[in-house]
Amino acid sequence: MLAYAHSIRHMADIYQQEGNVVDAKPLYEEALELYRSNLNTKLLDLANTIRPYAILIEQEGNLDLARALWKEARTLYGSLRLDVGVSECDAHLSRL
């Protein structure tokens, strides 16, 4: 299940890079659902899925959800001591 979540997240990344948010969004949502429902999920995998989904949601204009996602990602990156991730989240949160 986690390997599948990882795969579809990367597919969503490719779709998003191509500007195809219609196909990217449900893949991110499915990956997040799988990661959040599995106790063996690595925090980095979850954070790295929330991050591009937050970008997509922010671009769609759903600022409340984007803010919540960036806060969640920031917490995860912070717990992993990944300063670059924390800094990116802070930058997005300050703009929102």
Secondary structure, DSSP 8 states (H G I E B T S, - for coil): -HHHHHHHHHHHHHHHHTT-HHHHHHHHHHHHHHHHT-TT--HHHHHHHHHHHHHHHHHHT-HHHHHHHHHHHHHHHHHTT-HHHHHHHHHHHHH-
